[in-house]
Amino acid sequence: MEALIVAHGLQKYFGTFHVLQDIDFSIRKGEVVCIIGPSGSGKSTFLRCINQLESIEGGYVSVDGEIAGYRRDGNHLYPLSDRDVARQRQSVGMVFQRFHLFPHRTVLENIIEGPVGVQRRPKQQCAEEARALLKRVGLAHKADAYPGELSGGQQQRVAIARALAMKPKVMLFDEPTSALDPELVGEVLGVMKELAATGTTMIVVTHELGFCREVADRVVFMDAGRIIETGTPAEILENPTNPRVKSFISAVL
Amino acid sequence: MSDTRLADPGQFVVVPRRKIGTKILALVFITMLVLLVRAFWLGDIAWSYVGENLFSKAVMAGVVNTIIMTFCAMALGILLGVLAAVMRMSDNPVLRSVSVGYIWLFRGTPALLQLLLWFNLALIFPTIGIPGLFSLRTVDVMTPFVAAFLGLGIQQGAYTAEVVRAGILSIDKGQTEAALSIGMTKLRATLKIVLPQAMRVIVPPIGNETIGMVKLTSLASVIQYSEVLRSVEDIYYVNSRVIELLIVAAIWYMAVVTVLSIGQMYIERYFSKGWGATGRKETAPAPPATIEEAV
């Protein structure tokens, strides 16, 4: 099956610090890939590069055949306008560590902001879809609440619904449970498991190794800006061969 | 364990602290207030002139002009301020430089001087217009109203720009990123997501500036704009009741400022939507998570 997202020779610097070094990565439609690794290894930065929240200094990322941030004409790449970049981002849903719901909008308004305000689809229909999404994440009764009135776990589930409302081709999760109280982690992982089970293409940066083992088709281990191992959850989590992976897994478990 | 008890709770009588200092302080200030009122009462003030002129036609016209100028100059100031703030934070170095230059230029000189410059523009540019399209005599265009409007509004924009920028900076970058991630352009994210939230921070200082503007319009009296100060001056030049007429102006300024302060309260309430403080009462107040997030 053809790859939905491809990163090839990706380079990223913060000043002189080489954050991402020569990243090669691909994910097929319907696949769930978990990215694990120590903090500062570049996992989140890689995710943000896919969604063009970070600039890229070398190599490229493509989403469904389109090179992110550029229009290709033969071997020439022309930078896209702000508007076209925004259009590309619509096919990539993103869930942030700290939710980033819009606090001045109700839950329902948060969810329909994208479909109605950006995609210009009819409000009535979008609101119905939004309510269906809220039901799916178990928050049908919170449509008219403000984000400030919800718990962290509820906010994150709304954030997932907000990203899904754009009908993205892929969902990116940037440590979605790291900012949550321990007893709220389960409800968010539960929603993500359901998404995975229904064929959503997902890239998940996480420290929840249990979730990786249960849900991931593949696990990618990053360290110091490089992908140093890729494999099935069993290969990476149960029988790691690379000593760096081994010590990380044993430290986390 | 009962042996460690000091006494039954009912046994204690709480004796209130005697606040002698507070009472003496109150007495001193009340005495001073009484003396002050007495001084004004016995002073050579013909209060009848105050009453006579408070609602006179000329003064009322001045009050209306003051309000109109405050409104117009603030509208221009906020428009320019938002524009300059957004430009200042853009990625485009040209827009950024223009904004910095504008703020530098119009904060750098006194408002009175700027008013005089606009009003006397005809001295250096006798005509203004677009060459070949139209041309007007500057003296006809630069009426006291227009000069005051431009002078006050443009310099206000320079201050408002910094207030708006502070407001925008107070919003977590994650809000912009979340907006971008659902396909908004940067401009749309700023206008739809960041600015409405920044309003919570922006409104109190803008309210302050609006109140300042009410009084700043008095500068326009020097370029013949007939706002309230100018209108009382015109009266006391004739009847020489200087203090009485100035009191009339003072009463009107305070009345306008009081109304504006009340208005500000309602505007603040509107923009704190979703922040728990004045929101819907039937649900629990905001958990700390989102408040942290916005700081």
HADDOCK unambig.tbl for C-alpha pairs under 7 A between the chains (distance, minus, plus):
assign (segid A and resid 82 and name CA) (segid B and resid 185 and name CA) 6.08 0.50 0.50
assign (segid A and resid 83 and name CA) (segid B and resid 185 and name CA) 5.80 0.50 0.50
assign (segid A and resid 86 and name CA) (segid B and resid 180 and name CA) 6.77 0.50 0.50
assign (segid A and resid 86 and name CA) (segid B and resid 183 and name CA) 4.52 0.50 0.50
assign (segid A and resid 86 and name CA) (segid B and resid 184 and name CA) 5.68 0.50 0.50
assign (segid A and resid 86 and name CA) (segid B and resid 185 and name CA) 5.49 0.50 0.50
assign (segid A and resid 87 and name CA) (segid B and resid 183 and name CA) 5.85 0.50 0.50
assign (segid A and resid 89 and name CA) (segid B and resid 181 and name CA) 5.98 0.50 0.50
assign (segid A and resid 89 and name CA) (segid B and resid 182 and name CA) 6.82 0.50 0.50
assign (segid A and resid 89 and name CA) (segid B and resid 183 and name CA) 5.27 0.50 0.50
assign (segid A and resid 90 and name CA) (segid B and resid 182 and name CA) 5.75 0.50 0.50
assign (segid A and resid 90 and name CA) (segid B and resid 183 and name CA) 4.73 0.50 0.50
assign (segid A and resid 93 and name CA) (segid B and resid 181 and name CA) 6.62 0.50 0.50
assign (segid A and resid 93 and name CA) (segid B and resid 182 and name CA) 6.96 0.50 0.50
assign (segid A and resid 94 and name CA) (segid B and resid 181 and name CA) 6.18 0.50 0.50
assign (segid A and resid 100 and name CA) (segid B and resid 174 and name CA) 5.81 0.50 0.50
assign (segid A and resid 100 and name CA) (segid B and resid 175 and name CA) 5.62 0.50 0.50
assign (segid A and resid 100 and name CA) (segid B and resid 178 and name CA) 6.11 0.50 0.50
assign (segid A and resid 102 and name CA) (segid B and resid 175 and name CA) 6.82 0.50 0.50
assign (segid A and resid 103 and name CA) (segid B and resid 274 and name CA) 5.78 0.50 0.50
assign (segid A and resid 104 and name CA) (segid B and resid 197 and name CA) 6.66 0.50 0.50
assign (segid A and resid 104 and name CA) (segid B and resid 273 and name CA) 5.79 0.50 0.50
assign (segid A and resid 104 and name CA) (segid B and resid 274 and name CA) 4.86 0.50 0.50
assign (segid A and resid 105 and name CA) (segid B and resid 274 and name CA) 6.80 0.50 0.50
assign (segid A and resid 114 and name CA) (segid B and resid 182 and name CA) 5.51 0.50 0.50
assign (segid A and resid 114 and name CA) (segid B and resid 183 and name CA) 6.92 0.50 0.50
assign (segid A and resid 118 and name CA) (segid B and resid 183 and name CA) 6.49 0.50 0.50
assign (segid A and resid 118 and name CA) (segid B and resid 184 and name CA) 6.21 0.50 0.50
assign (segid A and resid 146 and name CA) (segid B and resid 274 and name CA) 5.43 0.50 0.50
assign (segid A and resid 148 and name CA) (segid B and resid 274 and name CA) 6.55 0.50 0.50
assign (segid A and resid 148 and name CA) (segid B and resid 275 and name CA) 6.51 0.50 0.50
assign (segid A and resid 148 and name CA) (segid B and resid 276 and name CA) 6.91 0.50 0.50
assign (segid A and resid 148 and name CA) (segid B and resid 286 and name CA) 4.43 0.50 0.50
assign (segid A and resid 148 and name CA) (segid B and resid 287 and name CA) 6.18 0.50 0.50
assign (segid A and resid 148 and name CA) (segid B and resid 290 and name CA) 5.79 0.50 0.50
assign (segid A and resid 149 and name CA) (segid B and resid 284 and name CA) 6.25 0.50 0.50
assign (segid A and resid 149 and name CA) (segid B and resid 285 and name CA) 6.18 0.50 0.50
assign (segid A and resid 149 and name CA) (segid B and resid 286 and name CA) 4.85 0.50 0.50
assign (segid A and resid 149 and name CA) (segid B and resid 287 and name CA) 6.59 0.50 0.50
assign (segid A and resid 151 and name CA) (segid B and resid 287 and name CA) 6.97 0.50 0.50
assign (segid A and resid 152 and name CA) (segid B and resid 289 and name CA) 6.90 0.50 0.50
assign (segid A and resid 163 and name CA) (segid B and resid 182 and name CA) 6.72 0.50 0.50
assign (segid A and resid 166 and name CA) (segid B and resid 182 and name CA) 6.89 0.50 0.50
